Structure formats: C-alpha cells, structure tokens
C-alpha cells in the first residue's frame, strides 16, 4: 500500500509552502550597493544602527538621500539575488599586524605633528584611496595629504607654497605618460618637488579590475567623460554609486596596481627623508 507522505521524514517540519525560504547571508560592509525588495530605493551601505527594534542598515543613493532599513531576512537584492544582510564586524587588528600598505603597524603611537612637507594628489578619490591604504603610515610620519583639484593648478600652488629645504612637495599625478599634457606640466619643478604617478586616466583604473567584479576596465574614447563612459559600458548607474563600489573593494595595497603602489611609496620616502635626492627616490 502506498500513500503520499507530504511531510517527508520529519512530521514536525510542516508543509513546504509554510517554510520560510533561506536567503544567503551577506555582511553589511560599507560601500556595498543593494536594492530594497519591494522598493525602488538603491543605495550604498554607509553604516549600521542597533535600536530597541533590532538591527538597521543606513543606505545612501546616488542623489545623496539617506534612509534606514531594518535588516530583515531576504529584504535586500544584491546582484540580482535576494539576500539577508547581517551585521558587519571589521577584522580586529593585533599589535603585531601590518598596516594596509603592508608595513609593520605601529601600535599605540599618536600621529606626529604635521611636518612642513606635503603630498598632493589630483582629486578627492585619489586622496581617499591613499588614506585608506597608507593612512596609518602617513599619520605616524606626520605627512598631510592634500588635493590639487587637477594638475593644472600645480604651478600656482607651488608658487604659493614655496618649496625648499625641509619643505618638500610630492605630487601624485594621474595619466603620467611621456609626451602628455600631464608630463609637460611637471617639468622644471625644482629639486624640492617630486612628481610621479600612474599611467591610468583616473585612479579608479589603478584598482585591480577583478576586485570590483569586472574582467578589465573599458576603453573610453578621448573627449568623452571617462567616469561616465566607464559607468555606461559596465552598466553602473552613475559615478557616485560606482565610487562607493570601487572604494569598498579596496582593503590593502594588494588591491591596487603596482604602478600606483610604487608611486606613492616613492613620494612618502621623498617627503620624509630630507637627505634623499629626487634621483634616488
């Protein structure tokens, strides 16, 4: 005699229609872009909040609008799949750990008073990545990173700053290739200024493509806005949302192209070692 056992081996489990679906659990890491199920809101995770009513995640969309959402099971969409966000817990550092740049981390040391020398970068994204990877090292050395808002401003800024012995400037430039406008702007800057950089049009492309889930950074024709062109070709909504994704993918020097790593380390050595010449940096 046969019969339909609708419960299977476990009679306490209940009918499959009444069981809650299981969703993959994903830590709510800052920078991760998610969509709210049943809501048109799409935003990057910028924080978490714990209230009497449970765990919430704060999202910011491409217009800068921020909203709080409860971390309910399956309440979020990530890359086309429903997921459950869980509380993100940063990895704890040990006293013998290394900094994001790979150098030995100095524990319980206050940042030095800012030294006269500076490192200048072209934009806020450059400054953010340099801070994320080399921030610990720079604070230990007392080096301040400032941004130029474009290499075109370099001559005027140098005249205003007045580089000299003990007042060095290191400049991190995008798209530093012989024969380009960028390389011509860096000529004849004097012995107390070192300009170096990476060959990419924008520092976004100095992040290894596999770290942001792509095979390669797309080619964008000259004259087209590079960031918007990248977003169009990769199907990303806009540069602001893309930046959250890119920034969130960088955890250490291992996530960056070797040309950027070498350039930044040359600049740090140059501005922190007054005996080091440009030729040896």
Residue pairs with C-beta under 8 A, 6 or more apart in sequence:
6 15
7 13
7 14
7 15
13 19
20 73
21 74
23 73
23 74
23 82
23 83
23 84
24 81
24 83
24 84
25 83
25 84
25 85
25 86
26 32
26 76
26 78
26 83
26 84
26 85
26 86
27 85
27 86
27 87
27 88
27 89
28 45
28 48
28 57
28 71
28 85
28 86
28 87
28 88
29 45
29 88
29 248
30 44
30 45
30 46
30 47
30 88
30 248
31 44
31 45
31 244
31 245
31 247
31 248
31 249
32 44
32 45
32 78
32 245
32 248
33 42
33 43
33 44
33 45
33 241
33 244
33 245
34 42
34 43
34 45
34 59
34 76
34 77
34 78
34 83
34 85
35 41
35 42
35 76
35 77
35 78
36 42
36 59
36 69
36 75
36 76
36 77
37 74
37 75
37 76
37 77
37 82
41 59
41 61
41 67
42 61
42 62
42 237
42 241
43 59
43 60
43 61
43 62
43 65
43 66
43 67
44 59
44 60
44 61
44 241
44 244
44 245
44 248
45 57
45 58
45 59
45 85
45 88
46 58
46 59
46 60
46 66
47 57
47 58
48 55
48 56
48 57
48 58
48 87
48 88
49 55
49 56
49 57
49 58
49 68
50 56
53 70
54 70
54 71
55 70
55 71
55 87
56 68
56 69
56 70
56 71
57 68
57 69
57 71
57 85
58 66
58 67
58 68
59 66
59 67
59 68
59 69
60 66
60 244
61 67
61 241
62 237
62 238
62 240
62 241
64 240
69 75
69 76
71 84
71 85
71 86
71 87
72 84
73 84
74 82
74 83
74 84
75 84
75 85
76 82
76 83
76 84
76 85
77 83
93 105
95 107
97 105
98 104
98 105
99 105
99 134
99 136
99 137
100 132
100 133
100 134
100 135
100 136
100 251
100 252
100 253
101 133
101 134
101 136
101 137
101 252
101 253
101 265
102 252
102 253
102 254
103 136
103 137
105 136
106 136
106 140
109 140
111 139
111 140
111 142
112 139
112 140
112 141
112 142
113 142
114 142
114 143
114 144
115 141
115 142
115 143
115 144
115 271
115 272
116 166
116 167
117 143
117 166
117 167
117 168
117 169
117 170
117 271
117 272
118 143
118 144
118 145
118 146
118 161
118 168
118 169
118 170
118 271
119 130
119 138
119 143
119 144
119 145
119 146
119 169
119 170
119 171
119 172
119 267
119 268
119 271
120 145
120 146
120 147
120 148
120 154
120 157
120 169
120 170
120 171
120 172
121 127
121 130
121 145
121 146
121 147
121 148
121 171
121 172
122 147
122 148
122 149
122 150
122 151
122 172
122 173
122 174
122 203
123 147
123 148
123 149
123 150
123 203
124 147
125 202
125 203
125 204
125 243
125 247
126 147
126 172
126 174
126 203
127 145
127 146
127 147
128 247
129 203
129 206
129 207
129 247
129 250
129 256
130 138
130 145
130 172
130 264
131 138
131 145
132 247
132 250
133 250
133 252
133 253
133 256
133 264
134 264
134 268
137 268
138 144
138 145
138 268
141 268
141 272
143 268
143 271
143 272
148 154
148 157
148 171
151 171
151 173
151 174
151 182
151 185
151 186
152 185
154 171
154 185
154 186
154 189
154 195
155 185
158 169
158 189
158 190
158 193
161 167
161 169
163 169
163 190
163 192
163 193
164 192
165 192
165 274
166 274
167 192
168 192
168 193
168 194
168 270
168 271
168 274
169 192
169 193
169 194
169 271
170 193
170 194
170 195
170 196
170 266
170 267
170 268
170 270
170 271
171 186
171 189
171 193
171 194
171 195
171 196
171 197
171 267
172 196
172 197
172 263
172 264
172 267
173 182
173 186
173 195
173 196
173 197
174 182
174 197
174 198
174 200
174 201
174 202
174 203
175 182
175 197
175 198
175 199
175 200
175 201
175 202
176 182
176 183
176 186
176 195
176 196
176 197
176 198
176 199
177 183
177 199
182 197
186 195
189 195
191 277
191 278
194 266
194 267
194 270
194 271
194 278
194 281
196 263
196 266
196 267
197 263
198 206
198 257
198 259
198 260
198 263
199 259
200 206
200 217
200 257
200 259
201 220
201 226
202 226
202 227
203 260
204 217
204 227
204 230
204 242
204 243
204 246
205 217
205 257
206 256
206 257
206 259
206 260
207 246
207 249
207 250
207 255
207 256
207 257
208 255
208 256
208 257
209 215
209 216
209 217
211 249
211 250
211 255
212 245
212 246
212 249
213 249
214 234
217 230
218 229
218 230
218 233
218 234
220 226
220 229
220 230
220 233
221 229
227 239
227 242
228 238
228 239
230 236
230 242
231 237
231 238
231 239
231 242
234 242
236 242
236 245
249 255
250 256
253 261
266 281
267 281
269 276
269 281
270 276
270 278
270 281
